[in-house]
Amino acid sequence: MENLDIVKGSFLSNGQFQVVIGQGTVDKVYEAMLKETGIEEASKDDVKAASAGKQNPLQRGIKTLADIFIPILPAIVTAGLLLGINNILVGKGIFGEQSLIEMYPEWSGIASMINIIANTAFTFLPALIGWSAVKRFGGNPLLGIVLGLMMVHPDLLNAYSYGDALKAGEIPTWNLFGFEVDKIGYQGQVLPVLFASWVLAKIEIFMKKKVIDSLQLLIVAPVALLVTGFLTFILIGPVMFAVGNWITDGLVAIFDSFPIIGGLIYGAIYAPMVITGMHHTFLAVDIQLIGATGTTFLWPILVLSNIAQGAAVFAIWLVARDEKLKGLSLTSGISAWLGITEPAMFGVNLRYKFPFLAAIIGSAIAGAFITLQNVEASSIGIGGIPAFLSLANGVFSFAIGMGIVIVIPFLITFIIAKRKLDK
């Protein structure tokens, strides 16, 4: 199979034989395969059922997070890119001491409009997560949207103002028969809406089994949403809000105390996590960090790891004599530098092993460097060369990091490949 020009690689994972083809083309190949073989298209439930027995609880949890966050990733990445454009317009020190809109005030309206468009996905992030999570847990995704919007309702205290309101002792509350409940929203929060979505879906599924069909429209959705809403504001929200802040504070403390070690380890383990699928877990962590602190120090390291994989595969492209390997290396290298590393990793780097290890060495060193330089991103954008658009600070240091992950993996791979492949 791997002798076919269209196939970038193949591997066995969790009882599934997976073939790497590439974005866009894979849809056409899948349709052709269904037509030629006469087999039926497998649903997500079929795939889950086929692999569930092969997965441990940790793998199932990671798979669940991936199922929830991958569908909303286009909205988040698009918002990140647009915020990057806005940062160029309003950021000081990029083109001089003044920002572009200060030098050219006529652009301020454009910048403001771009900011509104870009911020929408992050402002109503709980609605996006609610839609995807409730759908994943088997409930009505429209109720998930309502749940998410309810958690950022304008009548609630904005989560970003919670710290100041707490210090001033001015947190609004509901009085439920003498029981005080904080009247706060959950902007930028991940855990509260995830757990609330699970509760909503389970209540809805339970009630559908108990309520006759003719009354379901009048009873199931209103009761499920009402019960979930009370549980969210009374219990789920406050508990998960605290847990999310503990996770955020813990990560920040570790990277503040041991920046070199933290950056080195995360830079080294990110690519191996892609193999297992565990990297999807850190998308939720990045979003939580941005929601709590306004920036994330993890995502820039992810970007450098992707670029490192691309640099290693470009070295293979230069050395290889086999035309299929050269073509695969070139296309997968470009893909990796635009944020999609699977073709490079599974098609080339893991096959020969040393390019993969070279990329890990480069990304570990660069990860330690940019963490020490406090490089942070204000949003999640394209995980490749265009990533500088999403940075909040440290653009020059990030550029040095990019130089590290291009030069080191390329040179190591090139030197070894000249001995092993150039024969």
N, C-alpha and C positions, 0 to 999 in steps of 0.2 A: 504493500500500500504506500509506503513512504517513497517508493520510486516514482510515484505519480507526481507530476510537476505541481499540481494544485494542492497537494498535501504538505503542510508545514511541519508535521510531527504527529505522534500518537503516544498514548500512555494509558495505563490501567489505574483507575482510582475509584475506591468505594464500590467495587462490583460493576463499574461502568468502563467500557472501552471507549475512550474519547479520542477523537481525531481533530487536530488543529488545522483549520483551513484559512480563516481570516474573515474579518467583518465584511458584511455585504455579500461576498461570494458564498459564504456558508449557507445563507438562506436559499440561494438558487440551487446549490448542490442538494440540499435537503428536499426541496420540492421535486427535483428530478429523481431523487432516490425513491421518494414515495410513489411517484408516477410509474417508474420502471419496475419496482418490486411488488407494487400492489399492497404494501403494508399500510396500516393505519397510523396517523400521526399520534405520537405519544403526548399526553397531557402532562402538566407539571406534577399532578397527583400520581400518574403512572411512574414517572421518574423517581419521585420521592419514595414510593412504595418499593421500587426495585432496589434502591440503595439504602433504605432505612435500616435493614437488618445488618448491613455492613458497617454502620456508623456507631461510634460511641456517643454518650450524651454531649460531650464537648463538640464533636463534629456536627451533631444535629443542631446544637445551639448556634454555631457559626453559620451553618447552612440557613437557618431561620433568619439571622441578621442579614445575610446576603440576599435572601428572597425579598426582604423588606426594603433594603436600601438601594439595591441595583435599579429597580424601576424608577426611583426618584432621582437617580444620579444625574441624568441629563439636565434636569431643572437646576440642581445644585451647581454643576460645573458651568452651565450657561450663566447663572447668577454670579459665579466667581469671576468669570471672564469680563462680564460687564462692570463689575465692581473694580476690576483691574484697570479698565479704561477710565472709569471715574477717578481712580486714584492718580492716574497720570494727569488728569485735568486739574485736580484740586491739591495734589501733593506739592509741598514746598521742597526746594532743594534738588528737584529733578532736572529742571532746565535753568535754574538760577535761584536766587534767594526768594523770589516770588513764585507763586504757583501760576499756571497758565491762565486761570480765570481771573487772577489779579492783574496779570499783564494785559489780558484781553477780556475785559468784563462782558463783552457781548456773548462769550461762550458760557457764561454762568447758567443761563437757562437750559442749555443743552446738558451741562453737567448735572444739574438738578433733576432733569427728566430721566437721564440715564441712571442716576442713583435710585430714583423711585422704582424704575423697571427692575433694576438689579436686586434691590432690597426686598422685593415682594416675596421671593422664594424663601428668604431667611426670616422675614417677619411672620409669615404664615407657615413656617416649617412644621409645627405640630399638625397642621391640616394635611400636609403632604405625607408625613409619617403615619398619621391616623388612617388615611385612605389606604396606603400600602399595607400597613400592619393588620388592620381589620380584615382586609381581603385575604392576606396570608393565613390568618387564624380561622378563616371560614365564615366570617360575618359579612354584612352588607357594607361595602366600601363607602357608600354615601353617608352612612351613619358615622363612619370613621372620620370623614371630612368634617361633619358637624361637631363631633367630639373635639377634634383638633382646633377648630375655630372657636369653640366654646372656651378652650383653655387659653386663648389669647384675646378674649373679648375686651373691647375698649373700656368697659366699666370696671375691669379688674386693674389692680395696681400692676404696672409693667414690671416684669421680673428684673429688668436692668436698673430699676429705681428701688429695688427691695433693700439693698444695703444702706442707702441714704435714709430711707423711711424707717428702717430698723433702728439706726442710730438716733434719729429724731423722735422715735416712739410714736410714729404717725401711720402705722400699718392699719388700713381699714379692715373691718371684720364683719362677719354675719353673726347675729345672735340667734342661735337655734335652741329655744327654750332654756336659755341660760348658758349654753355651750358656745364659746367663742371660736369661730373658724376664720382663719386669715383669708382675706379676699384678694388673693394675688394671682397673677397670670404666670404662664410658663413659657414665655418667649425664649427661643434658643435652646430649650431643654429637650433631651432625647428620652431619658428613662421614664419620666412621668407619663408621656403619651404612649410609649411602648406597652407599659403594664396596663394602663387604662384601656388600650385597644384590645388587649388580650381578655380583660374582664368583660368588656362590651361584647366581644364576639362569643364568648362562652355563655353569657346570659342570653343572648339572642338565639343561639343554637338550642339551648335548653328549653326556652319558652316556645320555640317553633314546634318542638316535639309535644308540648303539653297543651297548646292552644289550638282550637279547631281552625280550619282554613278560613272560614268566613269571618273570623274575628281577629286574625293575625295582624291585619293592617292597622286596626284600632288599638291593639294591645301590645304586641311584641316590641315594635320600635319605640313607642313612647315609654314603656316601662323599662326596657333595656337602657335607653339613654338617660332616663331619670335616675335609676339606681346607680349607673356608672358615674353620672355627674356628681351625685352626693358623695360616693366613695372616693372619687378623684379629688374633690376639694377638701374632704375631711381626712382621708387617710393616704391614698396612693400618691397624690401630688406632694404633700409635705415630706413624706418618707423618701420618695424617689428624688425629690429636689435636694434633700440632705445627702443622700448617697452619691448623687451626681457631683455635688460640690466636694465631697470627700475624695472622690476619684480625681477630680480636677486638681484639688489642692495637693494631693499626694504626688501626682505626676509633676506638677510645677515644682514642688519641694525637691524631688529627686533630681530633676534637671537643673535646678538652681544650685543644689549642693554639689552635684557631680556631673557637670555639663559634658565634660570630655567622655566620661564612661557612658553616660546616657546616650549621647549621640553616636558613639562608637558601636554600642550594642544594637541600637535600633537600626543603624545603617547596615549592620552585618546581618541582622535576622529578617529584614523586610522581604528580600527576594525569596528566601526559603519559605516564608509565610505565604507567599503567592502560590507556591506549589501546593500547599495544603488547603488554601482558601481562607486561612486565618486572617489575611490582610483586610478582609471585609469588616472584621471586628473594629479595626482602628478608624474606619470611616465614621462610625458612631462616636468614637473618642475625639476625633478631630472636630466634629460638629459640636460636641459638648464643650470642648475647650474654647471654640470660637464664641459659643453662646455665653460662657461664664466669664471669659477674660477678654474677648474681642479679637484674639489671635490664636494661632496654633503653631507650635514649634516642631511638631511631628511631620506635618505634611511636606515642608521643604526637604526633609530627609528622604521621604518617599520619592519625590521627584528626582533627586540625585541618584537613588537606587535604579530607577527606570533608565536614566541617561547612561549609567554605568553599563547596564546590560546591552544597550544599543552600541556603546563604544566598543565593547568586546566583540560583538558580532560584526562590526565594521572591519575589525582586524582580520577576522576569518574571511571576509569578503575579499580583502586585498591579497591574502595568501593563497586561498583555495584555487585549485585548477579545475575542479569539477564544475561544470557550467550550472548544474542544478543547485549545488551548494552556494555558488556565487550569487545566483539570482535570489535564492531564499535569504541569504545573509543581507543582501542589499535592501530588499523590501521589508524584512523584519526589523532591520536596524532603523530604518526611517519610521516604522510604526512605533518602535520603542521610544524614539526621541519625541514622538507625539503622545506618549503616555500609555501605549498598549504594548506590554512586554511579552505576553504569552507566546506569540510566534517566535520571537527571538530566543526565549528561554527554552521552550519545549522543542522547537524545531532545530536549534543549533547548539546553544550554550550548554544545556544539560546533556545533550548527546555526546559532546566531547569533554565535558566536566571542567577542564581547565579554564575555558572562557567564563564560565559561571563563577568559579572561585576567584578569578581575577576581578570580576565585577564586584563581588562582595568585598574584596580587599579595598578597592577604590571607594566604594560607597561608605564603608566603615570609617575610613580616614576622613573623607569629606563630611560625613555626618558629625564626627567629633569636632571638626573645624567650625562648621556653621553654627553648631550649638554653642560653642564657646564664644562665637561672635554675636549671639542672641538674634539670629535670623528668624523672622516670624512671618507668617502669612495671615492676611486678614480674611481670606476666603479660600475655598477649594476650587481650583481651576483645572486646566489641563496639566496632567502630571508629566510634562516633558519640557522641551525648550521654551514654550510660551509661558511657563510658570511664573516668570518674573513679574508678569502683570498682576499677579495675586499677592505679591509680597507687601507686607506692611512696613518693613524696614530691612536694612542690610542687603540692598541690591548688589553693591560692590562685593561684599563678602560672599554672597551667593554665587556671583560670577566666578570668583576664585574656586569655590566648591565645585562648580560645573567644570572648570578647568581640570581639577583633580580627578573627577570621575570620567573625564574623557581621556586624559593622558595616561593615568596609571593602568586602568583595565586594558586600554588599547596596546600599550607597550608590552605588558606582561603576556597578553594573548598573542600578539604579533611574534614575539621572540620564541615562545613555545610552539606556536603554529608553524613557524618556519622550519623547525626540526621535525615536527610530526606530520604536517600536511604537505609541505613543499618537497615532494619526492617524485 
